[in-house]
Amino acid sequence: MQVGVDIYETTPAIDIEDSRTIKVTTPNGRITSDKLVICTNGYSHNVPSVRLKNHQLPVWTYQVVTQPLTPEQWDAIGWYKRQAFEDNRQLVHYFRPTADGRITMGGGRVAVAYGKDMDKDSHPKAWQHCEEHLKWIYPQLQDVKIAYRWGGPTSVNLDMTPEIG
Ligand SMILES: Cc1cc2nc3c(=O)[nH]c(=O)nc-3n(C[C@H](O)[C@H](O)[C@H](O)COP(=O)(O)OP(=O)(O)OC[C@H]3O[C@@H](n4cnc5c(N)ncnc54)[C@H](O)[C@@H]3O)c2cc1C
């Protein structure tokens, strides 16, 4: 659908000036606007000239995904419908089946960055926690191997509620 908007992907905003109009500087040009929506998630504290530092922190969450389960393994755990579910802790654990018959789950342990160090995508202890928690929930899956592990930053604010302004 054409709505008359040009989208420039992979263009970093390197400066944002907020006066009567908002001016966003990029490596190849500058745009002005009356309004600006910032949707930079866990990277927001590094967005230049925007005072988001005190509003949110990048918090890394980590996930694992199993090898595909056999029909017998799905039967053993009784997960016949394709619901996703999570527990109710502050640091939740979240579970869902994948289209190709695996379980992906994550949560529990997190990493937090207070500075510019955004290199926290790898966390063996968090992945170990995920695997142990998965097998605690489903002891029938003790022998199931983890196929992939990964993680990344998400934005979290102190009162854990969405914020826009
Ligand atoms: C392992 C993991 C599991 C998750 N699981 C779930 C889940 O089950 N359910 C759920 O709802 N969410 C989950 N999340 C959270 C997930 O981050 C969000 O749901 C979703 O990706 C957020 O999308 P977004 O567009 O807001 O942010 P992002 O996808 O993080 O996009 C932010 C963008 O801002 C860009 N950016 C940063 N700085 C600048 C700059 N200066 N100039 C221009 N661009 C910039 C980045 O390049 C990036 O493309 C998970 C996250 C992780 C890491």
The ligand as a Gaussian input file, in Angstrom:
#p B3LYP/6-31G(d) Opt

LIG

0 1
 C       15.767000     -13.224000      23.168000
 C       14.578000     -12.292000      23.102000
 C       13.301000     -12.814000      23.262000
 C       12.173000     -11.978000      23.196000
 N       10.940000     -12.525000      23.303000
 C        9.841000     -11.749000      23.193000
 C        8.542000     -12.305000      23.232000
 O        8.382000     -13.509000      23.353000
 N        7.474000     -11.466000      23.134000
 C        7.624000     -10.122000      22.963000
 O        6.636000      -9.402000      22.859000
 N        8.859000      -9.577000      22.937000
 C        9.944000     -10.347000      23.039000
 N       11.195000      -9.782000      23.001000
 C       11.290000      -8.361000      23.015000
 C       11.532000      -7.810000      21.624000
 O       12.681000      -7.011000      21.745000
 C       10.340000      -7.002000      21.168000
 O        9.143000      -7.698000      21.173000
 C       10.511000      -6.428000      19.747000
 O       11.601000      -6.921000      19.037000
 C       10.690000      -4.977000      19.925000
 O       10.632000      -4.382000      18.649000
 P       11.076000      -2.899000      18.487000
 O       10.910000      -2.550000      17.054000
 O       10.381000      -2.057000      19.518000
 O       12.634000      -2.872000      18.906000
 P       13.903000      -3.525000      18.181000
 O       13.520000      -4.699000      17.343000
 O       14.949000      -3.722000      19.233000
 O       14.337000      -2.350000      17.212000
 C       15.014000      -1.193000      17.679000
 C       15.684000      -0.606000      16.448000
 O       16.252000       0.685000      16.740000
 C       17.416000       0.810000      15.946000
 N       18.258000       1.905000      16.460000
 C       18.960000       1.959000      17.637000
 N       19.628000       3.131000      17.743000
 C       19.334000       3.857000      16.608000
 C       19.724000       5.148000      16.121000
 N       20.538000       5.979000      16.824000
 N       19.240000       5.562000      14.917000
 C       18.409000       4.763000      14.195000
 N       18.004000       3.525000      14.605000
 C       18.471000       3.076000      15.799000
 C       18.068000      -0.573000      16.049000
 O       18.994000      -0.765000      14.994000
 C       16.846000      -1.482000      15.924000
 O       16.581000      -1.827000      14.585000
 C       12.336000     -10.601000      23.032000
 C       13.627000     -10.065000      22.890000
 C       14.732000     -10.899000      22.922000
 C       16.103000     -10.302000      22.767000

